Amino acid sequence: MGCMPIQIMEITSYLSKGHHWKFPGNVQIKNHCLKVFPATHRHIAKKFIAIIEEQEKAPNCLTAGITYLIPKSGDSKEIIIYRPFTCLKTI
């Protein structure tokens, strides 16, 4: 592919911006743990590079989410006023 590989510093930067105790998903590893163990950042970068190179091999836990319909306002009996809201894993 013609994209630049993901750098460890990019992973560190994105993780530093994440909220500590957000929903971690099935893996149950909270952002706080990923932030304070920088040895994991190299492995995360490698996994994301592998997923970019072979997208069909991306694990379902990273691409699947739960979608809720949230009413914007007004009469909640009208389907047109709902917007989809999907909960994904923090990683």
KEMAR-193559 format. One record per atom (N, C-alpha, C, O, CB): residue in three letters; chain; atom name; x, y, z. Coordinates in nm, 2 decimals, padded with zeros to 4 digits. Glycine has a CB too. Example, Ala and Ser with C-alpha at 12.3 -4.5 7.8 and 13.67 -1.06 7.14 Angstrom:
BEGIN
[site Ala,A,N,[01.32,-00.57,00.78]]
[site Ala,A,CA,[01.23,-00.45,00.78]]
[site Ala,A,C,[01.32,-00.33,00.78]]
[site Ala,A,O,[01.42,-00.33,00.85]]
[site Ala,A,CB,[01.13,-00.45,00.90]]
[site Ser,A,N,[01.28,-00.22,00.71]]
[site Ser,A,CA,[01.37,-00.11,00.71]]
[site Ser,A,C,[01.29,00.00,00.79]]
[site Ser,A,O,[01.34,00.11,00.80]]
[site Ser,A,CB,[01.41,-00.06,00.57]]
//
This chain:
BEGIN
[site Met,A,N,[00.08,-00.12,00.00]]
[site Met,A,CA,[00.00,00.00,00.00]]
[site Met,A,C,[00.09,00.12,00.00]]
[site Met,A,O,[00.21,00.12,00.03]]
[site Met,A,CB,[-00.09,00.00,00.12]]
[site Gly,A,N,[00.03,00.24,-00.04]]
[site Gly,A,CA,[00.11,00.36,-00.05]]
[site Gly,A,C,[00.10,00.45,00.08]]
[site Gly,A,O,[00.11,00.57,00.06]]
[site Gly,A,CB,[00.06,00.43,-00.16]]
[site Cys,A,N,[00.07,00.39,00.19]]
[site Cys,A,CA,[00.06,00.48,00.31]]
[site Cys,A,C,[00.18,00.46,00.40]]
[site Cys,A,O,[00.25,00.36,00.39]]
[site Cys,A,CB,[-00.07,00.44,00.39]]
[site Met,A,N,[00.21,00.56,00.48]]
[site Met,A,CA,[00.32,00.56,00.57]]
[site Met,A,C,[00.29,00.46,00.69]]
[site Met,A,O,[00.17,00.46,00.73]]
[site Met,A,CB,[00.35,00.70,00.63]]
[site Pro,A,N,[00.38,00.39,00.74]]
[site Pro,A,CA,[00.36,00.30,00.85]]
[site Pro,A,C,[00.33,00.38,00.98]]
[site Pro,A,O,[00.38,00.49,00.99]]
[site Pro,A,CB,[00.48,00.20,00.87]]
[site Ile,A,N,[00.25,00.32,01.06]]
[site Ile,A,CA,[00.22,00.38,01.19]]
[site Ile,A,C,[00.34,00.38,01.28]]
[site Ile,A,O,[00.41,00.28,01.29]]
[site Ile,A,CB,[00.10,00.31,01.26]]
[site Gln,A,N,[00.37,00.49,01.34]]
[site Gln,A,CA,[00.48,00.51,01.43]]
[site Gln,A,C,[00.44,00.49,01.57]]
[site Gln,A,O,[00.33,00.51,01.61]]
[site Gln,A,CB,[00.55,00.64,01.41]]
[site Ile,A,N,[00.53,00.44,01.65]]
[site Ile,A,CA,[00.51,00.42,01.80]]
[site Ile,A,C,[00.47,00.55,01.86]]
[site Ile,A,O,[00.38,00.55,01.95]]
[site Ile,A,CB,[00.63,00.36,01.87]]
[site Met,A,N,[00.53,00.66,01.82]]
[site Met,A,CA,[00.50,00.79,01.88]]
[site Met,A,C,[00.35,00.83,01.85]]
[site Met,A,O,[00.29,00.90,01.93]]
[site Met,A,CB,[00.60,00.90,01.82]]
[site Glu,A,N,[00.30,00.79,01.73]]
[site Glu,A,CA,[00.16,00.82,01.70]]
[site Glu,A,C,[00.07,00.75,01.80]]
[site Glu,A,O,[-00.03,00.80,01.85]]
[site Glu,A,CB,[00.13,00.78,01.56]]
[site Ile,A,N,[00.10,00.62,01.83]]
[site Ile,A,CA,[00.02,00.54,01.92]]
[site Ile,A,C,[00.02,00.61,02.06]]
[site Ile,A,O,[-00.08,00.62,02.12]]
[site Ile,A,CB,[00.07,00.40,01.93]]
[site Thr,A,N,[00.14,00.65,02.10]]
[site Thr,A,CA,[00.16,00.71,02.23]]
[site Thr,A,C,[00.08,00.84,02.24]]
[site Thr,A,O,[00.01,00.87,02.34]]
[site Thr,A,CB,[00.31,00.74,02.26]]
[site Ser,A,N,[00.08,00.92,02.13]]
[site Ser,A,CA,[00.01,01.04,02.13]]
[site Ser,A,C,[-00.14,01.02,02.14]]
[site Ser,A,O,[-00.21,01.09,02.21]]
[site Ser,A,CB,[00.04,01.12,02.00]]
[site Tyr,A,N,[-00.19,00.93,02.06]]
[site Tyr,A,CA,[-00.34,00.90,02.06]]
[site Tyr,A,C,[-00.38,00.85,02.20]]
[site Tyr,A,O,[-00.49,00.88,02.25]]
[site Tyr,A,CB,[-00.38,00.81,01.95]]
[site Leu,A,N,[-00.30,00.76,02.25]]
[site Leu,A,CA,[-00.34,00.70,02.38]]
[site Leu,A,C,[-00.34,00.81,02.49]]
[site Leu,A,O,[-00.42,00.80,02.58]]
[site Leu,A,CB,[-00.25,00.59,02.42]]
[site Ser,A,N,[-00.25,00.90,02.48]]
[site Ser,A,CA,[-00.24,01.01,02.59]]
[site Ser,A,C,[-00.36,01.09,02.59]]
[site Ser,A,O,[-00.40,01.16,02.69]]
[site Ser,A,CB,[-00.11,01.09,02.57]]
[site Lys,A,N,[-00.43,01.10,02.47]]
[site Lys,A,CA,[-00.55,01.19,02.46]]
[site Lys,A,C,[-00.68,01.11,02.51]]
[site Lys,A,O,[-00.78,01.18,02.53]]
[site Lys,A,CB,[-00.57,01.23,02.32]]
[site Gly,A,N,[-00.67,00.98,02.52]]
[site Gly,A,CA,[-00.79,00.90,02.55]]
[site Gly,A,C,[-00.83,00.92,02.70]]
[site Gly,A,O,[-00.74,00.94,02.79]]
[site Gly,A,CB,[-00.77,00.76,02.52]]
[site His,A,N,[-00.96,00.90,02.73]]
[site His,A,CA,[-01.00,00.90,02.87]]
[site His,A,C,[-00.96,00.77,02.94]]
[site His,A,O,[-00.97,00.67,02.88]]
[site His,A,CB,[-01.16,00.92,02.87]]
[site His,A,N,[-00.92,00.79,03.06]]
[site His,A,CA,[-00.87,00.67,03.14]]
[site His,A,C,[-00.97,00.56,03.15]]
[site His,A,O,[-00.92,00.44,03.13]]
[site His,A,CB,[-00.84,00.72,03.28]]
[site Trp,A,N,[-01.09,00.58,03.18]]
[site Trp,A,CA,[-01.18,00.47,03.22]]
[site Trp,A,C,[-01.29,00.44,03.13]]
[site Trp,A,O,[-01.40,00.40,03.17]]
[site Trp,A,CB,[-01.23,00.49,03.36]]
[site Lys,A,N,[-01.28,00.48,03.00]]
[site Lys,A,CA,[-01.39,00.45,02.90]]
[site Lys,A,C,[-01.40,00.30,02.88]]
[site Lys,A,O,[-01.32,00.22,02.92]]
[site Lys,A,CB,[-01.35,00.52,02.77]]
[site Phe,A,N,[-01.51,00.27,02.81]]
[site Phe,A,CA,[-01.55,00.13,02.78]]
[site Phe,A,C,[-01.44,00.06,02.71]]
[site Phe,A,O,[-01.41,00.10,02.59]]
[site Phe,A,CB,[-01.68,00.12,02.70]]
[site Pro,A,N,[-01.37,-00.04,02.77]]
[site Pro,A,CA,[-01.26,-00.11,02.70]]
[site Pro,A,C,[-01.30,-00.22,02.60]]
[site Pro,A,O,[-01.21,-00.26,02.53]]
[site Pro,A,CB,[-01.17,-00.16,02.81]]
[site Gly,A,N,[-01.42,-00.26,02.60]]
[site Gly,A,CA,[-01.46,-00.37,02.52]]
[site Gly,A,C,[-01.43,-00.51,02.58]]
[site Gly,A,O,[-01.41,-00.52,02.70]]
[site Gly,A,CB,[-01.39,-00.36,02.38]]
[site Asn,A,N,[-01.44,-00.61,02.49]]
[site Asn,A,CA,[-01.42,-00.75,02.53]]
[site Asn,A,C,[-01.29,-00.77,02.60]]
[site Asn,A,O,[-01.28,-00.86,02.69]]
[site Asn,A,CB,[-01.44,-00.84,02.42]]
[site Val,A,N,[-01.18,-00.70,02.56]]
[site Val,A,CA,[-01.05,-00.73,02.61]]
[site Val,A,C,[-01.04,-00.68,02.75]]
[site Val,A,O,[-00.95,-00.74,02.83]]
[site Val,A,CB,[-00.95,-00.66,02.52]]
[site Gln,A,N,[-01.11,-00.59,02.79]]
[site Gln,A,CA,[-01.11,-00.53,02.93]]
[site Gln,A,C,[-00.98,-00.47,02.97]]
[site Gln,A,O,[-00.95,-00.47,03.09]]
[site Gln,A,CB,[-01.15,-00.65,03.03]]
[site Ile,A,N,[-00.91,-00.41,02.88]]
[site Ile,A,CA,[-00.79,-00.34,02.91]]
[site Ile,A,C,[-00.82,-00.19,02.90]]
[site Ile,A,O,[-00.85,-00.14,02.79]]
[site Ile,A,CB,[-00.67,-00.38,02.81]]
[site Lys,A,N,[-00.82,-00.12,03.01]]
[site Lys,A,CA,[-00.86,00.02,03.01]]
[site Lys,A,C,[-00.75,00.11,02.95]]
[site Lys,A,O,[-00.63,00.07,02.95]]
[site Lys,A,CB,[-00.89,00.06,03.16]]
[site Asn,A,N,[-00.79,00.22,02.90]]
[site Asn,A,CA,[-00.69,00.32,02.84]]
[site Asn,A,C,[-00.58,00.35,02.94]]
[site Asn,A,O,[-00.46,00.37,02.90]]
[site Asn,A,CB,[-00.76,00.44,02.80]]
[site His,A,N,[-00.61,00.36,03.07]]
[site His,A,CA,[-00.51,00.40,03.17]]
[site His,A,C,[-00.40,00.30,03.17]]
[site His,A,O,[-00.28,00.34,03.17]]
[site His,A,CB,[-00.58,00.40,03.31]]
[site Cys,A,N,[-00.43,00.17,03.15]]
[site Cys,A,CA,[-00.32,00.07,03.15]]
[site Cys,A,C,[-00.24,00.08,03.03]]
[site Cys,A,O,[-00.12,00.06,03.03]]
[site Cys,A,CB,[-00.39,-00.07,03.16]]
[site Leu,A,N,[-00.30,00.11,02.91]]
[site Leu,A,CA,[-00.23,00.12,02.79]]
[site Leu,A,C,[-00.13,00.24,02.79]]
[site Leu,A,O,[-00.03,00.24,02.74]]
[site Leu,A,CB,[-00.32,00.13,02.67]]
[site Lys,A,N,[-00.18,00.35,02.86]]
[site Lys,A,CA,[-00.10,00.47,02.87]]
[site Lys,A,C,[00.03,00.45,02.96]]
[site Lys,A,O,[00.14,00.49,02.92]]
[site Lys,A,CB,[-00.18,00.58,02.93]]
[site Val,A,N,[00.01,00.38,03.07]]
[site Val,A,CA,[00.12,00.37,03.17]]
[site Val,A,C,[00.22,00.25,03.13]]
[site Val,A,O,[00.32,00.23,03.20]]
[site Val,A,CB,[00.07,00.35,03.30]]
[site Phe,A,N,[00.19,00.17,03.03]]
[site Phe,A,CA,[00.28,00.06,02.99]]
[site Phe,A,C,[00.32,00.09,02.85]]
[site Phe,A,O,[00.27,00.03,02.75]]
[site Phe,A,CB,[00.21,-00.08,03.00]]
[site Pro,A,N,[00.42,00.18,02.83]]
[site Pro,A,CA,[00.46,00.21,02.69]]
[site Pro,A,C,[00.52,00.10,02.61]]
[site Pro,A,O,[00.53,00.11,02.49]]
[site Pro,A,CB,[00.56,00.32,02.69]]
[site Ala,A,N,[00.56,-00.01,02.68]]
[site Ala,A,CA,[00.61,-00.13,02.60]]
[site Ala,A,C,[00.50,-00.19,02.51]]
[site Ala,A,O,[00.54,-00.26,02.42]]
[site Ala,A,CB,[00.66,-00.23,02.70]]
[site Thr,A,N,[00.38,-00.16,02.54]]
[site Thr,A,CA,[00.27,-00.22,02.46]]
[site Thr,A,C,[00.25,-00.14,02.33]]
[site Thr,A,O,[00.19,-00.19,02.24]]
[site Thr,A,CB,[00.14,-00.22,02.54]]
[site His,A,N,[00.30,-00.01,02.33]]
[site His,A,CA,[00.27,00.07,02.21]]
[site His,A,C,[00.33,00.02,02.08]]
[site His,A,O,[00.28,00.03,01.98]]
[site His,A,CB,[00.33,00.21,02.24]]
[site Arg,A,N,[00.45,-00.05,02.09]]
[site Arg,A,CA,[00.51,-00.11,01.97]]
[site Arg,A,C,[00.43,-00.22,01.92]]
[site Arg,A,O,[00.41,-00.23,01.80]]
[site Arg,A,CB,[00.66,-00.16,02.01]]
[site His,A,N,[00.37,-00.30,02.01]]
[site His,A,CA,[00.29,-00.41,01.97]]
[site His,A,C,[00.16,-00.36,01.90]]
[site His,A,O,[00.11,-00.42,01.81]]
[site His,A,CB,[00.26,-00.51,02.08]]
[site Ile,A,N,[00.10,-00.26,01.96]]
[site Ile,A,CA,[-00.02,-00.20,01.91]]
[site Ile,A,C,[00.00,-00.15,01.77]]
[site Ile,A,O,[-00.08,-00.17,01.68]]
[site Ile,A,CB,[-00.08,-00.09,02.00]]
[site Ala,A,N,[00.11,-00.08,01.75]]
[site Ala,A,CA,[00.15,-00.02,01.62]]
[site Ala,A,C,[00.16,-00.14,01.51]]
[site Ala,A,O,[00.11,-00.12,01.40]]
[site Ala,A,CB,[00.28,00.06,01.62]]
[site Lys,A,N,[00.23,-00.24,01.55]]
[site Lys,A,CA,[00.25,-00.36,01.46]]
[site Lys,A,C,[00.11,-00.42,01.42]]
[site Lys,A,O,[00.09,-00.45,01.30]]
[site Lys,A,CB,[00.34,-00.47,01.53]]
[site Lys,A,N,[00.02,-00.43,01.52]]
[site Lys,A,CA,[-00.11,-00.49,01.49]]
[site Lys,A,C,[-00.19,-00.40,01.39]]
[site Lys,A,O,[-00.25,-00.45,01.30]]
[site Lys,A,CB,[-00.19,-00.51,01.62]]
[site Phe,A,N,[-00.19,-00.27,01.42]]
[site Phe,A,CA,[-00.26,-00.18,01.33]]
[site Phe,A,C,[-00.20,-00.18,01.19]]
[site Phe,A,O,[-00.27,-00.17,01.09]]
[site Phe,A,CB,[-00.26,-00.04,01.38]]
[site Ile,A,N,[-00.07,-00.19,01.17]]
[site Ile,A,CA,[00.00,-00.20,01.04]]
[site Ile,A,C,[-00.05,-00.33,00.97]]
[site Ile,A,O,[-00.08,-00.32,00.85]]
[site Ile,A,CB,[00.15,-00.19,01.05]]
[site Ala,A,N,[-00.06,-00.44,01.04]]
[site Ala,A,CA,[-00.10,-00.56,00.99]]
[site Ala,A,C,[-00.25,-00.55,00.94]]
[site Ala,A,O,[-00.28,-00.61,00.83]]
[site Ala,A,CB,[-00.09,-00.68,01.09]]
[site Ile,A,N,[-00.33,-00.48,01.02]]
[site Ile,A,CA,[-00.47,-00.47,00.98]]
[site Ile,A,C,[-00.48,-00.38,00.86]]
[site Ile,A,O,[-00.57,-00.41,00.77]]
[site Ile,A,CB,[-00.55,-00.41,01.10]]
[site Ile,A,N,[-00.40,-00.28,00.85]]
[site Ile,A,CA,[-00.41,-00.19,00.73]]
[site Ile,A,C,[-00.37,-00.27,00.60]]
[site Ile,A,O,[-00.43,-00.25,00.50]]
[site Ile,A,CB,[-00.32,-00.07,00.75]]
[site Glu,A,N,[-00.27,-00.35,00.62]]
[site Glu,A,CA,[-00.22,-00.43,00.50]]
[site Glu,A,C,[-00.31,-00.54,00.46]]
[site Glu,A,O,[-00.33,-00.56,00.34]]
[site Glu,A,CB,[-00.08,-00.49,00.53]]
[site Glu,A,N,[-00.38,-00.60,00.55]]
[site Glu,A,CA,[-00.48,-00.71,00.52]]
[site Glu,A,C,[-00.61,-00.68,00.60]]
[site Glu,A,O,[-00.63,-00.74,00.71]]
[site Glu,A,CB,[-00.42,-00.85,00.56]]
[site Gln,A,N,[-00.69,-00.59,00.55]]
[site Gln,A,CA,[-00.81,-00.55,00.62]]
[site Gln,A,C,[-00.91,-00.66,00.65]]
[site Gln,A,O,[-00.98,-00.65,00.75]]
[site Gln,A,CB,[-00.88,-00.44,00.54]]
[site Glu,A,N,[-00.91,-00.76,00.57]]
[site Glu,A,CA,[-01.00,-00.87,00.59]]
[site Glu,A,C,[-00.97,-00.95,00.72]]
[site Glu,A,O,[-01.05,-01.03,00.77]]
[site Glu,A,CB,[-01.01,-00.96,00.47]]
[site Lys,A,N,[-00.85,-00.93,00.77]]
[site Lys,A,CA,[-00.80,-01.01,00.88]]
[site Lys,A,C,[-00.82,-00.93,01.01]]
[site Lys,A,O,[-00.78,-00.97,01.12]]
[site Lys,A,CB,[-00.66,-01.04,00.87]]
[site Ala,A,N,[-00.89,-00.81,01.00]]
[site Ala,A,CA,[-00.92,-00.73,01.12]]
[site Ala,A,C,[-01.01,-00.81,01.21]]
[site Ala,A,O,[-01.11,-00.86,01.17]]
[site Ala,A,CB,[-00.98,-00.59,01.09]]
[site Pro,A,N,[-00.98,-00.82,01.34]]
[site Pro,A,CA,[-01.07,-00.90,01.43]]
[site Pro,A,C,[-01.20,-00.83,01.45]]
[site Pro,A,O,[-01.21,-00.70,01.45]]
[site Pro,A,CB,[-01.00,-00.91,01.57]]
[site Asn,A,N,[-01.31,-00.91,01.46]]
[site Asn,A,CA,[-01.44,-00.85,01.48]]
[site Asn,A,C,[-01.45,-00.76,01.60]]
[site Asn,A,O,[-01.53,-00.66,01.60]]
[site Asn,A,CB,[-01.54,-00.96,01.49]]
[site Cys,A,N,[-01.37,-00.78,01.70]]
[site Cys,A,CA,[-01.38,-00.70,01.83]]
[site Cys,A,C,[-01.35,-00.56,01.80]]
[site Cys,A,O,[-01.38,-00.47,01.87]]
[site Cys,A,CB,[-01.30,-00.76,01.94]]
[site Leu,A,N,[-01.27,-00.53,01.69]]
[site Leu,A,CA,[-01.23,-00.39,01.66]]
[site Leu,A,C,[-01.33,-00.33,01.56]]
[site Leu,A,O,[-01.34,-00.20,01.56]]
[site Leu,A,CB,[-01.09,-00.39,01.60]]
[site Thr,A,N,[-01.41,-00.41,01.49]]
[site Thr,A,CA,[-01.50,-00.35,01.39]]
[site Thr,A,C,[-01.64,-00.36,01.42]]
[site Thr,A,O,[-01.73,-00.30,01.36]]
[site Thr,A,CB,[-01.47,-00.42,01.26]]
[site Ala,A,N,[-01.68,-00.43,01.53]]
[site Ala,A,CA,[-01.82,-00.45,01.56]]
[site Ala,A,C,[-01.85,-00.36,01.68]]
[site Ala,A,O,[-01.77,-00.34,01.77]]
[site Ala,A,CB,[-01.85,-00.60,01.60]]
[site Gly,A,N,[-01.97,-00.31,01.68]]
[site Gly,A,CA,[-02.02,-00.22,01.78]]
[site Gly,A,C,[-02.17,-00.24,01.81]]
[site Gly,A,O,[-02.24,-00.31,01.73]]
[site Gly,A,CB,[-01.99,-00.08,01.76]]
[site Ile,A,N,[-02.22,-00.18,01.91]]
[site Ile,A,CA,[-02.36,-00.18,01.94]]
[site Ile,A,C,[-02.42,-00.04,01.90]]
[site Ile,A,O,[-02.37,00.06,01.95]]
[site Ile,A,CB,[-02.39,-00.21,02.09]]
[site Thr,A,N,[-02.52,-00.04,01.82]]
[site Thr,A,CA,[-02.58,00.08,01.77]]
[site Thr,A,C,[-02.71,00.10,01.84]]
[site Thr,A,O,[-02.80,00.02,01.85]]
[site Thr,A,CB,[-02.60,00.08,01.62]]
[site Tyr,A,N,[-02.73,00.22,01.90]]
[site Tyr,A,CA,[-02.85,00.27,01.96]]
[site Tyr,A,C,[-02.91,00.38,01.88]]
[site Tyr,A,O,[-02.84,00.46,01.82]]
[site Tyr,A,CB,[-02.83,00.31,02.11]]
[site Leu,A,N,[-03.04,00.39,01.88]]
[site Leu,A,CA,[-03.11,00.50,01.81]]
[site Leu,A,C,[-03.15,00.60,01.92]]
[site Leu,A,O,[-03.23,00.56,02.01]]
[site Leu,A,CB,[-03.24,00.45,01.73]]
[site Ile,A,N,[-03.10,00.72,01.91]]
[site Ile,A,CA,[-03.12,00.82,02.01]]
[site Ile,A,C,[-03.21,00.93,01.94]]
[site Ile,A,O,[-03.18,00.98,01.84]]
[site Ile,A,CB,[-02.99,00.89,02.06]]
[site Pro,A,N,[-03.32,00.97,02.01]]
[site Pro,A,CA,[-03.41,01.07,01.95]]
[site Pro,A,C,[-03.34,01.21,01.96]]
[site Pro,A,O,[-03.29,01.24,02.06]]
[site Pro,A,CB,[-03.55,01.08,02.02]]
[site Lys,A,N,[-03.34,01.29,01.85]]
[site Lys,A,CA,[-03.29,01.42,01.85]]
[site Lys,A,C,[-03.37,01.51,01.93]]
[site Lys,A,O,[-03.32,01.58,02.02]]
[site Lys,A,CB,[-03.28,01.48,01.70]]
[site Ser,A,N,[-03.50,01.52,01.91]]
[site Ser,A,CA,[-03.59,01.60,01.98]]
[site Ser,A,C,[-03.73,01.57,01.92]]
[site Ser,A,O,[-03.75,01.51,01.82]]
[site Ser,A,CB,[-03.56,01.75,01.98]]
[site Gly,A,N,[-03.83,01.63,01.99]]
[site Gly,A,CA,[-03.97,01.62,01.94]]
[site Gly,A,C,[-04.04,01.49,01.97]]
[site Gly,A,O,[-04.01,01.42,02.07]]
[site Gly,A,CB,[-03.97,01.63,01.79]]
[site Asp,A,N,[-04.13,01.45,01.89]]
[site Asp,A,CA,[-04.21,01.33,01.91]]
[site Asp,A,C,[-04.13,01.20,01.89]]
[site Asp,A,O,[-04.08,01.17,01.77]]
[site Asp,A,CB,[-04.33,01.33,01.81]]
[site Ser,A,N,[-04.11,01.12,01.99]]
[site Ser,A,CA,[-04.02,01.01,01.98]]
[site Ser,A,C,[-04.09,00.89,01.91]]
[site Ser,A,O,[-04.03,00.79,01.89]]
[site Ser,A,CB,[-03.98,00.96,02.12]]
[site Lys,A,N,[-04.21,00.91,01.86]]
[site Lys,A,CA,[-04.28,00.81,01.78]]
[site Lys,A,C,[-04.25,00.82,01.64]]
[site Lys,A,O,[-04.28,00.72,01.56]]
[site Lys,A,CB,[-04.43,00.82,01.80]]
[site Glu,A,N,[-04.18,00.92,01.59]]
[site Glu,A,CA,[-04.14,00.94,01.45]]
[site Glu,A,C,[-04.00,00.89,01.44]]
[site Glu,A,O,[-03.91,00.94,01.50]]
[site Glu,A,CB,[-04.16,01.09,01.41]]
[site Ile,A,N,[-03.98,00.79,01.35]]
[site Ile,A,CA,[-03.85,00.73,01.33]]
[site Ile,A,C,[-03.75,00.83,01.27]]
[site Ile,A,O,[-03.63,00.81,01.29]]
[site Ile,A,CB,[-03.87,00.61,01.24]]
[site Ile,A,N,[-03.80,00.93,01.19]]
[site Ile,A,CA,[-03.71,01.02,01.12]]
[site Ile,A,C,[-03.63,01.10,01.22]]
[site Ile,A,O,[-03.53,01.16,01.18]]
[site Ile,A,CB,[-03.79,01.11,01.03]]
[site Ile,A,N,[-03.67,01.12,01.34]]
[site Ile,A,CA,[-03.60,01.21,01.44]]
[site Ile,A,C,[-03.49,01.13,01.51]]
[site Ile,A,O,[-03.42,01.20,01.59]]
[site Ile,A,CB,[-03.70,01.27,01.54]]
[site Tyr,A,N,[-03.47,01.01,01.49]]
[site Tyr,A,CA,[-03.37,00.93,01.56]]
[site Tyr,A,C,[-03.24,00.94,01.48]]
[site Tyr,A,O,[-03.23,00.94,01.36]]
[site Tyr,A,CB,[-03.41,00.78,01.57]]
[site Arg,A,N,[-03.13,00.94,01.56]]
[site Arg,A,CA,[-03.00,00.93,01.50]]
[site Arg,A,C,[-02.92,00.81,01.55]]
[site Arg,A,O,[-02.94,00.78,01.67]]
[site Arg,A,CB,[-02.91,01.06,01.52]]
[site Pro,A,N,[-02.84,00.74,01.47]]
[site Pro,A,CA,[-02.77,00.62,01.52]]
[site Pro,A,C,[-02.65,00.66,01.60]]
[site Pro,A,O,[-02.58,00.76,01.57]]
[site Pro,A,CB,[-02.73,00.53,01.40]]
[site Phe,A,N,[-02.63,00.59,01.71]]
[site Phe,A,CA,[-02.51,00.62,01.80]]
[site Phe,A,C,[-02.45,00.48,01.82]]
[site Phe,A,O,[-02.51,00.39,01.88]]
[site Phe,A,CB,[-02.55,00.69,01.93]]
[site Thr,A,N,[-02.32,00.46,01.78]]
[site Thr,A,CA,[-02.26,00.33,01.79]]
[site Thr,A,C,[-02.15,00.33,01.89]]
[site Thr,A,O,[-02.06,00.42,01.89]]
[site Thr,A,CB,[-02.20,00.29,01.66]]
[site Cys,A,N,[-02.15,00.24,01.98]]
[site Cys,A,CA,[-02.05,00.22,02.09]]
[site Cys,A,C,[-01.94,00.13,02.04]]
[site Cys,A,O,[-01.97,00.01,02.01]]
[site Cys,A,CB,[-02.11,00.17,02.22]]
[site Leu,A,N,[-01.82,00.18,02.02]]
[site Leu,A,CA,[-01.71,00.10,01.98]]
[site Leu,A,C,[-01.60,00.09,02.09]]
[site Leu,A,O,[-01.61,00.16,02.19]]
[site Leu,A,CB,[-01.64,00.16,01.85]]
[site Lys,A,N,[-01.51,-00.01,02.08]]
[site Lys,A,CA,[-01.41,-00.02,02.18]]
[site Lys,A,C,[-01.31,00.10,02.17]]
[site Lys,A,O,[-01.30,00.16,02.07]]
[site Lys,A,CB,[-01.33,-00.16,02.16]]
[site Thr,A,N,[-01.25,00.13,02.28]]
[site Thr,A,CA,[-01.16,00.25,02.29]]
[site Thr,A,C,[-01.04,00.23,02.20]]
[site Thr,A,O,[-00.99,00.33,02.15]]
[site Thr,A,CB,[-01.13,00.28,02.43]]
[site Ile,A,N,[-00.99,00.12,02.19]]
[site Ile,A,CA,[-00.86,00.10,02.11]]
[site Ile,A,C,[-00.89,00.13,01.96]]
[site Ile,A,O,[-00.80,00.12,01.88]]
[site Ile,A,CB,[-00.81,-00.04,02.12]]
//
